[in-house]
Amino acid sequence: MTTAARTFTDARAWARTGTALLLDAVAGLDEDGFSAPSALPQWTRKHLVAHVAANADALCNLVHWAATGEERPMYASADERAEGIAKGPTLSADELRAWLSGSAQHLAEGLDRLTDEQWRREVVTAQGRTVPATELPWMRAREVCVHAVDLGTGVTFADLPSGFLAALTEEIRAKRSIADLPEGPLPEVTAWLAGRPHGLVGAPELGPWL
């Protein structure tokens, strides 16, 4: 158990669900589809897919850290994350699909191999937080689930697991120090908290998150 709102088992399941949504979303995209704008400002779908693929590669570094005890940061430098995103437009649709699926599979296999002791080992995130390796599935679940929506291919927050939405809502609400949430369906409230398009009426505008 990591918080009152979610469990380790939950997070692993949500990471798998989000990965499947992403892979399904890009399966039929051609070059024009990949080059179209995503729902994130100034990012095409190629930028977004590259970001998610590079995130899996970066989390594999933390899996290595947990598995071996050898410190390996998510990114070797401050520029490496940006370079991964910028790589997206230089790749073809097939190359991006292969990178997305291959990196996701590599991460899943690495997580599957961790022992109970290794899951308890502490690693350091790109934001400098020290967390047990049991947090890695939740970190990945956030990336794949939210960015599956950001691709703009038809996936919405309503397509995400309700438990995931509840856990994400509580996490973002705490980080934004918001005491009272607006009335509305959970997917719309979560989208609002995440700084994404939503259907709530009269809710104040929030800046981007993730």
N, C-alpha and C positions, 0 to 999 in steps of 0.2 A: 504494500500500500504506500502510495506517495502523497496523496492528499485525500481529503474527505470526499472529493468529487470523482476520483478516478482511481483505478488500480493498475498495477503493472500489466496484468493480463488484458485489461481494457486497452491500454496504450498500444500493446503489440497488435491487437486485433484492428484498431483504428489505423495504424500504420499500413497494415496490409490492405485495408479497404481503400484508403486514399491512394495507395500505389496502383491498385487495380483501376480506380477511376481515372487516374492520370494516363495510364497506358491505353485504356480504352479511348480516351479523349483524343490522343494523338495518332491512334492507329490508322485513321482514314485521312489524315491531313496530307495534302500535297505541298509542293514548294510554296505556292501562293498562300495556302492555309497557314503554313508555319510562319510565313513572313508577315501575316496580318497582325494588327495591333492586339495585344492582350488587354486585359482590363486594368493593368497597371500603367500609370503614366510613363511614356517614353520607352516602354518595353514592348517589343514584338513577342509573339509566341516563341520564337527562337531564343530570345534572351531568357524568357521565363523557364523554358525547358532546360536550357543549359544551366541555369541557376539551380534547379532542383536536382539535376544530375550531379553537379559539382558538390551540392550539399551532401549527397549520399557518399561521394568519395571522401569528403571531409569527415563525415561521421565514422567512416571506416578507420580513419586515423585514431579516433577515440576508442573504437572497438579494439584496435591493436594495443592501445595503451592499457585498456582494461584486461586484455588477455595476457599480456606479457609483463606489465609493470613498467615498460619502457615508455617514457614520456614522448608523446607525439601529438603536437597541437593540431587542431582542425585545419588551420591554414598556416603555411610556412611563413607568410608575411602578410602585411595589411593589404598589399596589392593583389594577392593571389585570388581572393574572392571576386574582385572586380574583373580580373583577367578571365576567370571561368565564365562569367556572364557575357563578357565581350566576345568570347569564342563562339557563342551560339550562332550569330549571323554568318559566320564563315563556314559553317557546316551544312551539308545537305539534309533534307528531311530524313533520309534513311540513316545517315550518320547520327543525327540527333536521337532518333528512336532507339538506335542501338546503344548509344551512351546512356540514355535514360533507363532502359530496361536492364542493361548490363550492370550499371552501378547499383541499381535497386536490388538486383539479385545478389551481387557481391556483399552488400550491406546485410541483407536478410540472412545469408549464409553465415556471415561473421557473427551476427547476433545469436543465431541458433547454436553456435559452438560454445558460447560462453557458459562457464560453470556457475553454480550458485556463488562461490567465492569471488569469481571474477566480476559478476554482476554487482557485487558490493564495493568494488574498488572505485576510488574517486578519480575523476578526470576533470579537465578544465574546458569550459565551452569557449567559443570565439568571443563571447562577451565578458570573459574572465570569471565566470561563476564556477565554483568548485561543486560538483554534483556526483552522486553515485552513478555508475553505469546504467542503473535501472531507469534513469531519466532519458536515456537515448531513444527508446521507442516513442516516448511522448514528444520529444523534439522533432523526430521524423514525422510523426502523425500530424503535427501542426503544419509542417512544410507541405506535405503531399495533399492533405485535405483542403487547406485554404487555397493553395495554388492550383488545385484542380478546378476550383471555381474561377480563379483569376485567368485561366486560359481563355475563358469566354467562348467555350464550345457548346454550352448548354447546361453544364453542371452548375447547380445552385447550392446555397447553404442548406436548403431543404432536402437535398440528396445525401447529406452527411449524417452519420449516426447521431441520434438525439443525445446519447451519453457524451459523445465527443463535444457537441455544441454546448452542453451544460458545463463541462469541465473547462472548455475554452472561455466561455462567458465569465466564469468565476475568476480565471487567471487574469484575463484582460481587465476586468472590473477592478481587481485588486491593484494591478499595475497602474491603472489610470486614476485610482483613488475615487471611483464613482460610487456613491452611497446608494442612490436610487436609480433603478433602471426604468426606461419608458415601458408603457404597456404595449404588448404586441406578441406575435408568435415568436418562439425561441429562435428560429432561423433568421428572422429579420432583426431581432435584438443582437444576435451574435454578429451579423453582418455589420450593423451599425457600430458596435464596439470595435470591430476590426478595421473600421474606416473604409468599408466597402459599400457599394450601392445597396440600398435597402428600401423597404416600403413603409417605414414608420413615418407618421405624420407629426410634424412639429418637433422632432428630436433634434437637438443641437448638432452641428457638424463637428466631427472629430477628425483629428489628423490621422495619417496612416499608421498602421501597426503591422509588424512583420515585413 
